[in-house]
Amino acid sequence: MKTILMIATGGTIASTGQPGELTPTLSGRELVHKLVQEVPLLDGLCNLDYVQPMNIDSTNMRPRNWLEIASHIEKNYDAYDGFVVLHGTDTMAYTAAALSYLIQDSPKPIVLTGSQQPMGNPFTDAKLNMYQSLLYACDEASHDVSIVFSGQVICGTRAHKQRTMSFNAFTSMNFPAIAVIRNNKIIRTSARAAHSETCKSAAHPRFYRQLDEKALVLKLTPELNPSIFELLKRDYSAVILETFGIGGIPEHADASYEKAIFDWVDSGRTLVITTQVDEEGLDLGVYEVGRAYANHPGILRGADMSTEALVAKTMWVLGQTSNPQERAQLFYTPINHDRMDV
């Protein structure tokens, strides 16, 4: 029987109180005890241990917390067959992406889950999500970082919270779900077949311990003043710019955007260009309003990556090297299916 380590971090699943006053108070021990008591299907599925590095609302989750979660997985990696991270839904996609970069090519599954309703709510989705996460973590074919939620298994770099209240809160962005779980059966797609062999052949994942959190998402809106790039220089090393449509950046007579953006990257900072449209990704070569930025040194193209993955990957890349060429090489290397343009 496999042994799974559950890492409790807080979130709605651990919350108690009335609406408007919900706060994470249940410990990992209480969550596991309640799950074992109320979900008889767990009997004989796995041995279950837990740790509780934090108990916070996921709104308060920060890059330093990502590193802490990753360190618990690293130090316990050889002792367990898989890991389930209990996490609030609001920033779960960011944490799943971050763990995908901090722990690469893991032959063991690292699963994130949570719930839209607290564990103690009579109509909670917490029990099913926890059970299905453990079921997936115990399966021989499971590996790498993923989110299991509402019967869907989503690659850790492709998840996006699409709904604030419904149980099917997450969607898989520009990439098929890894699997669905129905009637206690895992029905897999072929999306990760080749990668599965790579992970299973690796004896151990690659762990990384550095992030640089000085990355900001900036969303273009009509008449956004490009002087904002100058204001951001004090506090940020990278900007992830969400452009219009497939990659449109305003082209005014004074060339103010082009000047501001080129000045930003020519000063040694990083610019990642993406689109504020959720689906189908970026292509700077389609319209003249984007073509000027397609090949300028220091400008990275986000392709069809999610914003959550772009934030986490940019922080990871900045944490590994200060060399622009090395940053570009790391950024364009696909990790856990985060981009499909190469």
CORLIN-V499646 format. One record per backbone hydrogen bond with DSSP energy under -0.5 kcal/mol. CO is the residue of the C=O (numbers start at 1). NH is the residue of the N-H. If there is no record, write none. Layout:
{{CO	NH} {CO	NH}}
This chain:
{{2	4} {2	47} {3	81} {3	82} {4	6} {4	49} {5	7} {5	84} {6	8} {6	51} {7	86} {8	54} {9	56} {11	14} {12	15} {13	119} {14	25} {14	26} {16	23} {18	21} {23	16} {27	31} {28	32} {29	33} {30	34} {31	35} {32	36} {33	37} {34	38} {35	39} {39	42} {40	43} {42	45} {42	46} {47	4} {49	6} {51	8} {56	11} {57	60} {58	61} {62	65} {62	66} {63	67} {64	68} {65	69} {66	70} {67	71} {68	72} {69	73} {70	74} {71	75} {72	76} {73	77} {74	77} {76	79} {76	80} {77	80} {81	109} {82	5} {83	111} {84	7} {84	86} {85	87} {85	113} {86	9} {89	92} {89	93} {91	95} {92	96} {93	97} {94	98} {95	99} {96	100} {97	101} {98	101} {98	102} {99	103} {102	208} {104	206} {105	107} {106	144} {108	144} {109	83} {110	146} {111	85} {112	148} {113	87} {118	121} {121	124} {125	129} {126	130} {127	131} {128	132} {129	133} {130	134} {131	135} {132	136} {133	137} {134	138} {136	139} {139	142} {144	110} {145	156} {146	112} {147	149} {147	154} {149	152} {151	181} {152	149} {152	154} {153	178} {153	179} {154	147} {155	158} {155	159} {157	306} {158	173} {160	162} {160	171} {167	169} {169	162} {169	163} {171	160} {171	173} {172	174} {178	189} {179	153} {180	182} {180	187} {182	185} {185	182} {185	187} {186	188} {187	180} {190	193} {192	196} {193	197} {194	198} {195	199} {196	200} {197	201} {198	202} {199	202} {205	207} {206	104} {211	213} {213	215} {214	237} {214	238} {216	218} {216	240} {218	220} {218	242} {221	224} {225	228} {226	229} {227	230} {227	231} {228	232} {229	233} {230	233} {231	234} {232	235} {232	236} {237	270} {238	216} {239	241} {239	272} {240	218} {240	242} {241	243} {241	274} {242	220} {243	276} {244	247} {244	248} {246	283} {248	244} {250	252} {252	255} {255	259} {256	260} {257	261} {258	262} {259	263} {260	264} {261	265} {262	266} {263	267} {264	269} {265	268} {270	239} {271	273} {271	300} {272	241} {272	274} {273	302} {274	243} {283	286} {287	290} {287	291} {288	292} {289	249} {290	293} {291	294} {296	299} {298	271} {298	300} {300	273} {302	305} {303	282} {306	310} {307	311} {308	312} {309	313} {310	314} {311	315} {312	316} {313	317} {314	318} {315	212} {315	319} {316	320} {317	320} {317	321} {323	327} {324	328} {325	329} {326	330} {327	331} {328	332} {329	333} {330	333} {332	334} {335	338} {336	157}}
